[in-house]
């Protein structure tokens, strides 16, 4: 099963006739192949290859696309009970978000078909975009199907792309395709007559509230272990065998331990670089042995990377990373070899487990007048960040009393043109960034960290062949982690402390006590160094430069250097290169025909 796809048309009123819509439905039916399903309800017409659950009562109709679970450890729903359907209809979908979880988009049709609401699950596991076309609201899974079956013009919004390059980790509703908007996780799109409106039916701040915090760390760890294991069970039940990218870091090891606990079959894949920091094989080996699972070891391969290829060409913003083609190919080859049905990873663990190198958790205690707790938290964070207690307390005091609790998203103008730097700054809008009155700065940082991962979960070639699952970002896990105080996540120089405590008896000592973090940066540096001349030509004479987005002179000077690759600027260059190839793929239209 590949990445699920769908397209839906919300018509101006029930019974509205259009020859164009009929033709587009036929086109979508042909495009999606043999597993296609056509659904009509009131003003809604839909074509999809997703698993779908439909339920109707006298109040209206509910159509669920994707996986929906009613409890921890359960299988995905195949039907909705009438009372659950009525509750969902009465609440315009909000009851579904409160009582269920999963990866889904739901369509709620009420008022004899005249009112349609669309909700995307809080984890944002299922894609959802919308645009207006001739009085019709079009909901779609990707820009390829929207362009081929709903006449979406793939015109790049260069101003929005410039904003994206300044804050590429921030997932905003605005996309880089003109006229196309993303429905974010936990949001509801309500369409009355022809006027769409957006509101939030889920917010992380509900669970980050002070009165909902779990102070007892032992209880928090016990709940966390149970929740993770049961979410992993639910998400992996359909698959007899899976490939887990296993670095031997804490997060992927927790997923491995959970798979082992429930008796699921998996093969681990660990990727190593030529540089010692990127070689984590010894940790992956000891974790695989502890689980009794096979482990395949591969080296990152420059020959597997084509820097002119864009694996996010079907997405409305440039979020793929060219260097990831190496692990992509290794994953696909291994999955074919062992007959795996899905890919798993520990993606998002740092984020949900509140890995913050920040004084904000200490500021939480200071704002509440908990000075002894602030001192202890400053000691723990000082050990983690190699800073003195006084340094941490000083930063925490400024954060607590001289600033609002809201998180400030930093902009990065590296290699962007003076023209872009001099433009009036557009606000980096996202309703999760607005902290409610009395909110804790540490929780604002925690929520921003969770937001930070969403642009790293798609844009891989392997997602077109098999599901890519990040179980640590499941809604029940995120909600529980938000209920654990930010200062509880670090202890004695150990980050993600509650997660370590939760799985202390299931992780080998080497993994549990590991402090350093590996990564592919050395591999990326070698790619950059090997392709300097081509990268300079692609960027300095490309689409982004032609639109005035880049400081071409600064780029040429940096790329032309003959010395060793040091610092972090080469990563900025590679990010710009990924954006360049995304823009070229849309201009050529050759890679969007998914």
Secondary structure, DSSP 8 states (H G I E B T S, - for coil): --S--EEEEE-SSTT---HHHHHHHHHHHHHH-TT-EEEEETTEEEEE-S-EEEEEETTEEEEEEEEEESSTT----S---HHHHHHHHHTTTHHHHHH-EEEEEEEEEETTTTEEEEEE-TT--S--EEEEETTEEEEES-HHHHHHHS-----B-HHHHHHHHHSTT---SB-SBTT-EE--TTEEEEEETTEEEEEES--THHHHSGGG-B--HHHHHHHHHHHHHHHHHHHHTT-S-EEEE--SSHHHHHHHHHHHHTT--EEEEEEE-SSGGG--HHHHHHHHHHHT--EEEEE--GGG--TT--TTTTSSS----GGGHHHHHHHHHHHHHHT-SEEE--TTHHHHTT---SSHHHHHHHHTT-HHHHHHHHHHHHHHHT--HHHHHHHHHHHHHSS-SS-------TTB-HHHHHS-------GGGS--TT--HHHHHHHHHHHHTGGGSS--GGGGTSEEE-GGG-HHHHHHHHTB-GGGG-BTTBSSHHHHHHTTTTS-HHHHT------SHHHHHHHHHHTHHHHHHHHHTSHHHHTT-B-HHHHHHHHH--S---SSHHHHHHHHHHHHHHHHHHHH-SS---
